[in-house]
Amino acid sequence: MNARSQKRWRFIVGCGLVFALIAWFGAGQFFLVPKPILVGVLHSQTGPIAVSEQAMIEAEQLAFEEINAAGGILGRPIQWIIADGASDWPTFAREAERLISDEGVTVLFGCWTSASRKSVLPVLERSDHLLIYPMAYEGLEACPNVIYTGAAPNQQITPAVQWCQSALNARRFFLLGSDYIWPHCVNAIISDQLMGLGVEKVAEQYVPFGSTNLKAYVQEIVDTQPDAILCSVVGDSAIAFFRELRKAGISPDDIPVITFALAEDELRSTNHADMVGHYAAWNYFQSIDSEENKRFVSAFKERYGADRVTSDVIAAAYNSVYLWANAVRESGNTDVQQVRNALRQQSLNAPEGIIAVDPSTQHTWRPVYIGKIQADKQFEIVWTSNGSVRPVPYPITRSKRDWTAFVNDLQRRWGGWSNTQTNKSDEALKND
């Protein structure tokens, strides 16, 4: 081989090596950056419910970050896309559709109110997709497209009513809720229970959604003098309610309130002095004395600030991510149907104790706690269930058929999942 041929050969070999290196490096880069798992986060970032839902976004984000820091799932990082439900039920449905159809998410974490969840259900059913719903709710539902990681009625509502009767010796109850699907169903469940207990319901009233004008409702409480108030008022309305109670001179020693909607995070961001001494029923309190909870509280504060607090919905949102992640690992992929099947078998040593998905209802077994609001914005736990409680989404006081008819009748009468006829602005209410 002459010198010219040798030079040409060396050039060809050199080019081959360069292309091989480029190909190898490119492939290496491809494998070093695997395709992320896309998930949707659908909560209100604006509107009257945003004060409660923002913390759920943060809890879910904390779990995503922890999982990614530990190597992701199946060697892939999680990438989350946040959508704003804007405290508006049709917006929740539109954003759910966009996340599934346009963004291609493999699962949805989200919703707060039952009205938002009910609005999203048709979207899930059309696409056969999956929502993990972290909020305590009224039950009366068991959709195959939803995993319910919050409490069913028998894990929050009915134990609280029973406790009021036995521990507070309450015999006359005032029921007050926001005017949408959850409080109406909650109060129907409570009404059945009160009848069974042989005690009195002195009134059942509903506040227009988002209203902060509650003087008339408090005046009725003054007039009727119940032994206890069972409160399913949400968001800004709940804060206004406690403020009006204090203005009217009603203390917890006079008429205690048991709320199903206010927790540590709301206390942190409000004048909680109005609420001290009243009660709440939940499945988690920050004051739970366990190593798992101490680790969770520490991680949340480290991520979001020492002044931040955890709460039931924060814990439930956080747990939801880990239950889903374990199901993805077990199924070996992100296929919705396979992950859903795997989720039905999951359990977790959670901050509140052992939780487990019930395969027959897709709700979670959970412990139940009743707490008394303290001056330090925490809850003194005054009652605890004996272990995790099995979820019963349809109370036995009526048949499943009757409960379904009750819910459907509300939707027909309202033309949706809230009573728009009464949901007037505060200014309109003042002029009535």
C-alpha positions as CSV (number, residue, x, y, z in Angstrom):
1,M,0.0,0.0,0.0
2,N,1.5,3.3,-1.1
3,A,1.7,6.4,1.0
4,R,-1.3,7.9,-0.7
5,S,-3.5,4.9,-0.1
6,Q,-2.4,4.7,3.6
7,K,-3.3,8.3,4.1
8,R,-6.8,7.7,2.5
9,W,-7.3,4.6,4.7
10,R,-6.4,6.4,7.8
11,F,-8.8,9.2,6.9
12,I,-11.7,6.7,6.3
13,V,-10.9,4.9,9.6
14,G,-10.7,8.2,11.5
15,C,-14.1,9.3,10.1
16,G,-15.6,6.0,11.1
17,L,-14.3,6.4,14.6
18,V,-15.7,9.9,14.8
19,F,-19.1,8.8,13.6
20,A,-19.1,5.8,16.0
21,L,-18.2,8.1,18.9
22,I,-21.0,10.5,17.9
23,A,-23.5,7.7,17.7
24,W,-22.4,6.2,21.0
25,F,-22.5,9.6,22.7
26,G,-25.9,10.4,21.3
27,A,-27.3,7.0,22.4
28,G,-25.7,7.5,25.8
29,Q,-27.4,10.9,26.1
30,F,-30.7,9.3,25.1
31,F,-30.5,6.7,27.9
32,L,-29.2,9.2,30.4
33,V,-32.3,11.3,29.9
34,P,-35.2,8.9,29.8
35,K,-38.7,10.0,28.8
36,P,-40.5,11.4,31.9
37,I,-43.8,10.1,33.2
38,L,-46.4,12.9,32.7
39,V,-48.9,13.5,35.5
40,G,-51.6,16.1,35.8
41,V,-52.3,18.2,38.9
42,L,-55.7,19.8,38.9
43,H,-56.6,22.1,41.7
44,S,-57.8,25.7,42.2
45,Q,-55.1,28.3,42.2
46,T,-57.6,31.1,42.0
47,G,-61.1,31.7,43.4
48,P,-62.5,31.2,46.9
49,I,-61.3,27.6,47.3
50,A,-57.7,28.4,46.3
51,V,-56.9,29.2,50.0
52,S,-57.3,25.4,50.7
53,E,-56.2,23.8,47.4
54,Q,-52.9,25.5,47.0
55,A,-51.4,23.4,49.9
56,M,-52.5,20.2,48.1
57,I,-50.5,21.2,45.1
58,E,-47.5,21.7,47.3
59,A,-48.0,18.3,49.0
60,E,-48.2,16.5,45.7
61,Q,-45.1,18.4,44.4
62,L,-43.1,17.5,47.5
63,A,-43.9,13.8,46.9
64,F,-42.9,14.1,43.2
65,E,-39.6,15.8,44.1
66,E,-38.8,13.1,46.8
67,I,-39.5,10.3,44.3
68,N,-37.4,11.9,41.6
69,A,-34.6,12.5,44.1
70,A,-34.7,8.8,44.9
71,G,-34.3,7.9,41.2
72,G,-37.8,8.3,39.9
73,I,-40.1,5.4,39.0
74,L,-38.9,2.5,36.7
75,G,-35.9,4.7,36.0
76,R,-38.0,7.6,34.7
77,P,-38.5,11.0,36.3
78,I,-42.0,12.3,37.1
79,Q,-43.0,15.5,35.2
80,W,-46.1,17.3,36.6
81,I,-48.3,19.7,34.7
82,I,-50.4,22.0,37.0
83,A,-53.8,23.2,35.8
84,D,-56.0,25.8,37.5
85,G,-59.6,24.7,38.2
86,A,-60.3,28.3,39.3
87,S,-62.9,27.3,41.9
88,D,-65.3,26.8,38.9
89,W,-66.8,23.4,38.1
90,P,-67.0,23.7,34.3
91,T,-63.3,24.9,34.3
92,F,-62.3,21.7,36.2
93,A,-63.9,19.6,33.4
94,R,-62.3,21.6,30.6
95,E,-58.9,21.4,32.2
96,A,-59.2,17.7,32.9
97,E,-60.0,17.2,29.2
98,R,-57.0,19.2,28.2
99,L,-54.6,17.4,30.5
100,I,-55.7,14.0,29.2
101,S,-56.2,14.7,25.5
102,D,-53.6,17.5,24.8
103,E,-50.9,17.0,27.4
104,G,-51.1,13.2,27.5
105,V,-50.9,12.8,31.3
106,T,-51.0,9.2,32.7
107,V,-53.0,10.1,35.8
108,L,-54.8,13.1,37.4
109,F,-54.3,14.2,41.0
110,G,-56.9,16.7,42.0
111,C,-60.2,18.3,42.8
112,W,-61.4,19.6,46.2
113,T,-65.1,20.0,46.2
114,S,-67.5,17.3,45.2
115,A,-68.9,19.6,42.6
116,S,-65.5,19.8,40.9
117,R,-65.1,16.0,41.1
118,K,-68.6,15.4,39.8
119,S,-67.8,17.7,36.9
120,V,-64.7,15.8,36.0
121,L,-66.3,12.3,36.2
122,P,-67.8,12.3,32.6
123,V,-64.3,13.3,31.2
124,L,-62.7,10.3,33.1
125,E,-65.4,7.9,31.9
126,R,-65.2,8.9,28.3
127,S,-61.4,8.4,28.2
128,D,-61.4,5.6,30.7
129,H,-58.8,7.6,32.7
130,L,-57.8,7.8,36.3
131,L,-58.3,10.5,39.0
132,I,-56.8,10.2,42.5
133,Y,-59.1,12.2,44.8
134,P,-57.5,13.2,48.1
135,M,-60.5,15.0,49.9
136,A,-62.8,13.8,52.6
137,Y,-66.3,13.8,51.0
138,E,-69.9,12.7,51.3
139,G,-69.5,9.2,49.8
140,L,-72.5,8.0,47.7
141,E,-70.2,7.2,44.9
142,A,-67.8,4.5,43.8
143,C,-66.5,5.3,40.3
144,P,-64.1,2.8,38.8
145,N,-62.1,5.8,37.4
146,V,-61.4,7.2,40.8
147,I,-59.2,6.2,43.7
148,Y,-60.6,8.0,46.9
149,T,-57.8,8.7,49.3
150,G,-59.9,11.0,51.6
151,A,-62.5,9.9,54.1
152,A,-65.9,8.3,53.4
153,P,-68.8,9.5,55.6
154,N,-68.2,6.7,58.2
155,Q,-64.6,7.9,58.5
156,Q,-65.4,11.5,59.4
157,I,-69.0,12.5,59.6
158,T,-70.8,9.8,61.5
159,P,-68.1,9.3,64.2
160,A,-68.1,13.0,64.9
161,V,-71.9,13.1,65.4
162,Q,-71.7,10.1,67.7
163,W,-68.9,11.7,69.6
164,C,-70.9,15.0,70.0
165,Q,-73.8,13.1,71.6
166,S,-71.7,11.0,73.9
167,A,-68.8,13.4,74.8
168,L,-70.6,16.7,74.7
169,N,-74.0,15.4,75.7
170,A,-75.5,17.2,72.6
171,R,-79.2,16.6,72.0
172,R,-80.1,19.6,69.7
173,F,-78.1,20.1,66.5
174,F,-77.9,23.0,64.0
175,L,-76.7,21.9,60.5
176,L,-75.0,24.6,58.4
177,G,-73.3,24.0,55.1
178,S,-72.2,25.7,51.8
179,D,-74.8,25.4,49.1
180,Y,-73.4,22.7,46.9
181,I,-73.4,18.9,46.6
182,W,-71.1,17.9,49.5
183,P,-72.9,19.7,52.4
184,H,-76.4,18.7,51.1
185,C,-75.3,15.0,51.1
186,V,-73.5,15.3,54.4
187,N,-76.5,16.8,56.1
188,A,-78.8,14.1,54.6
189,I,-76.5,11.5,56.2
190,I,-76.4,13.4,59.5
191,S,-80.2,13.8,59.5
192,D,-80.7,10.0,59.2
193,Q,-78.2,9.5,62.0
194,L,-79.8,12.0,64.3
195,M,-83.2,10.4,63.8
196,G,-81.6,7.0,64.6
197,L,-80.1,8.5,67.8
198,G,-83.4,10.0,68.9
199,V,-82.0,13.5,69.0
200,E,-83.3,16.8,67.4
201,K,-82.2,18.7,64.3
202,V,-83.3,22.3,65.1
203,A,-82.3,23.7,61.7
204,E,-80.6,22.9,58.4
205,Q,-79.3,26.0,56.5
206,Y,-77.1,26.6,53.4
207,V,-74.8,29.5,52.7
208,P,-74.4,30.6,49.0
209,F,-71.0,29.3,47.8
210,G,-68.3,31.8,48.4
211,S,-70.5,34.2,50.4
212,T,-69.0,36.0,53.5
213,N,-72.3,37.4,54.6
214,L,-73.4,35.1,57.4
215,K,-75.1,37.4,59.9
216,A,-78.5,36.0,59.3
217,Y,-77.4,32.4,59.9
218,V,-75.6,33.3,63.1
219,Q,-78.8,35.2,64.3
220,E,-80.8,32.0,63.7
221,I,-78.3,30.1,65.8
222,V,-78.7,32.7,68.6
223,D,-82.5,32.3,68.3
224,T,-82.6,28.5,68.3
225,Q,-79.8,27.9,70.9
226,P,-78.6,24.4,69.7
227,D,-76.3,22.2,71.8
228,A,-73.8,21.9,68.9
229,I,-73.3,23.1,65.3
230,L,-72.3,20.6,62.6
231,C,-70.5,22.7,60.0
232,S,-69.8,21.8,56.4
233,V,-69.2,25.4,55.3
234,V,-66.0,25.8,53.2
235,G,-63.4,28.3,52.1
236,D,-63.8,32.0,52.8
237,S,-67.4,31.4,54.0
238,A,-66.1,29.2,56.9
239,I,-63.7,31.8,58.1
240,A,-66.5,34.4,58.0
241,F,-68.8,32.1,59.9
242,F,-66.5,31.8,62.9
243,R,-65.9,35.6,62.9
244,E,-69.6,36.2,63.0
245,L,-70.0,33.7,65.9
246,R,-67.5,35.5,67.9
247,K,-69.1,38.9,67.2
248,A,-72.4,37.5,68.4
249,G,-70.8,36.5,71.7
250,I,-71.1,32.7,71.1
251,S,-68.1,30.8,72.6
252,P,-67.3,27.1,72.3
253,D,-68.4,26.7,75.9
254,D,-71.8,28.0,74.9
255,I,-72.3,26.2,71.5
256,P,-69.4,24.2,70.2
257,V,-68.9,23.9,66.4
258,I,-67.7,20.6,64.9
259,T,-66.3,21.5,61.4
260,F,-65.6,19.1,58.6
261,A,-63.8,21.6,56.4
262,L,-61.2,23.6,58.4
263,A,-57.8,22.3,59.3
264,E,-54.3,23.6,60.3
265,D,-53.6,25.3,57.0
266,E,-56.7,27.4,57.1
267,L,-55.9,28.3,60.8
268,R,-52.5,29.4,59.8
269,S,-53.7,31.9,57.2
270,T,-56.7,33.4,59.2
271,N,-57.5,35.0,62.5
272,H,-57.7,31.7,64.2
273,A,-58.6,33.3,67.5
274,D,-62.2,33.1,66.4
275,M,-62.0,29.3,66.2
276,V,-60.0,28.4,69.4
277,G,-61.9,25.8,71.5
278,H,-64.1,24.5,68.7
279,Y,-63.6,21.1,67.1
280,A,-62.8,19.4,63.8
281,A,-63.1,15.8,62.6
282,W,-60.4,14.5,60.3
283,N,-58.2,11.5,59.5
284,Y,-54.9,13.4,60.2
285,F,-53.6,16.2,62.5
286,Q,-50.1,17.6,62.5
287,S,-50.0,16.9,66.3
288,I,-50.0,13.1,65.7
289,D,-47.0,11.7,67.7
290,S,-45.4,9.2,65.4
291,E,-42.0,8.9,63.7
292,E,-43.5,8.8,60.2
293,N,-45.5,12.0,60.9
294,K,-42.5,13.8,62.4
295,R,-40.5,12.9,59.2
296,F,-43.4,14.2,57.0
297,V,-43.9,17.4,58.9
298,S,-40.1,18.1,58.9
299,A,-39.9,17.5,55.1
300,F,-42.8,19.8,54.4
301,K,-41.4,22.6,56.6
302,E,-38.0,22.3,55.1
303,R,-39.4,22.5,51.6
304,Y,-41.9,25.4,52.2
305,G,-40.9,27.2,55.3
306,A,-40.7,26.7,59.1
307,D,-44.0,28.6,59.5
308,R,-45.9,26.2,57.3
309,V,-48.2,23.5,58.7
310,T,-49.5,20.2,57.5
311,S,-53.2,19.1,57.5
312,D,-55.5,16.3,56.6
313,V,-55.8,17.2,52.9
314,I,-52.1,17.9,52.7
315,A,-51.3,14.4,54.0
316,A,-53.9,12.8,51.8
317,A,-52.6,14.5,48.7
318,Y,-49.0,13.5,49.6
319,N,-50.1,9.9,50.3
320,S,-51.9,9.7,47.0
321,V,-48.7,10.2,45.0
322,Y,-46.9,7.4,46.9
323,L,-49.8,5.0,46.5
324,W,-49.8,5.7,42.8
325,A,-46.0,5.4,42.5
326,N,-46.0,2.0,44.3
327,A,-48.7,0.8,41.9
328,V,-46.7,2.0,38.8
329,R,-43.7,0.1,40.1
330,E,-45.8,-3.0,40.8
331,S,-47.4,-2.9,37.3
332,G,-44.1,-2.2,35.6
333,N,-45.6,0.5,33.3
334,T,-48.0,3.5,33.3
335,D,-50.9,1.9,31.6
336,V,-54.0,3.3,33.2
337,Q,-55.9,0.0,33.6
338,Q,-52.9,-1.9,35.0
339,V,-52.0,0.9,37.4
340,R,-55.6,1.1,38.6
341,N,-55.7,-2.7,39.2
342,A,-52.4,-2.4,41.1
343,L,-53.7,0.5,43.2
344,R,-56.5,-1.6,44.6
345,Q,-53.9,-3.7,46.4
346,Q,-51.7,-0.9,47.9
347,S,-51.1,0.0,51.5
348,L,-48.9,2.6,53.1
349,N,-47.4,3.4,56.5
350,A,-48.6,7.0,56.2
351,P,-48.1,10.0,58.6
352,E,-51.6,9.4,60.1
353,G,-51.1,5.6,60.5
354,I,-51.7,2.6,58.2
355,I,-53.9,3.3,55.2
356,A,-54.9,0.8,52.5
357,V,-57.0,0.9,49.4
358,D,-60.1,-1.2,49.7
359,P,-60.3,-3.2,46.5
360,S,-64.1,-3.4,46.4
361,T,-64.8,0.4,46.8
362,Q,-61.4,2.0,45.8
363,H,-61.6,4.0,49.0
364,T,-59.0,3.9,51.7
365,W,-59.0,2.4,55.1
366,R,-58.1,5.3,57.5
367,P,-57.9,6.1,61.2
368,V,-60.3,8.8,62.5
369,Y,-59.4,11.6,64.9
370,I,-61.3,14.5,66.5
371,G,-59.3,17.5,67.5
372,K,-59.9,20.7,69.6
373,I,-58.5,23.9,68.1
374,Q,-55.7,25.4,70.2
375,A,-54.2,28.9,70.5
376,D,-51.0,27.7,68.8
377,K,-53.1,26.9,65.6
378,Q,-52.8,23.2,66.3
379,F,-55.3,20.5,67.4
380,E,-55.4,18.7,70.7
381,I,-56.5,15.2,69.7
382,V,-59.5,14.4,72.0
383,W,-60.7,11.1,70.4
384,T,-59.1,8.5,68.2
385,S,-60.6,5.4,66.5
386,N,-59.5,2.0,67.3
387,G,-57.2,1.4,64.3
388,S,-58.0,2.1,60.6
389,V,-61.7,2.2,59.8
390,R,-63.1,0.4,56.7
391,P,-64.7,2.8,54.2
392,V,-68.4,2.6,53.7
393,P,-69.3,5.1,50.9
394,Y,-73.0,4.3,51.0
395,P,-74.4,4.6,54.6
396,I,-76.8,1.8,55.5
397,T,-79.6,4.1,56.5
398,R,-80.8,4.1,52.9
399,S,-80.3,1.7,50.0
400,K,-77.7,2.5,47.3
401,R,-80.5,3.1,44.9
402,D,-82.2,5.6,47.2
403,W,-78.9,7.4,47.8
404,T,-78.2,7.6,44.0
405,A,-81.7,8.9,43.4
406,F,-81.2,11.6,46.1
407,V,-77.9,12.8,44.5
408,N,-79.4,12.8,40.9
409,D,-82.4,14.8,42.2
410,L,-80.1,17.5,43.5
411,Q,-78.4,17.7,40.2
412,R,-81.6,17.9,38.2
413,R,-83.1,20.6,40.5
414,W,-80.0,22.7,40.4
415,G,-79.0,22.1,36.8
416,G,-75.6,21.2,38.0
417,W,-73.7,20.4,41.2
418,S,-74.3,23.7,43.1
419,N,-77.5,25.7,43.8
420,T,-76.9,28.6,41.4
421,Q,-80.2,30.1,42.4
422,T,-78.9,31.0,45.8
423,N,-75.3,31.6,45.0
424,K,-75.6,35.3,44.8
425,S,-72.8,37.8,45.4
426,D,-72.4,39.4,48.8
427,E,-73.6,42.7,47.4
428,A,-76.8,41.1,46.1
429,L,-77.3,39.5,49.5
430,K,-76.9,42.8,51.3
431,N,-79.6,44.3,49.1
432,D,-82.1,41.4,49.6
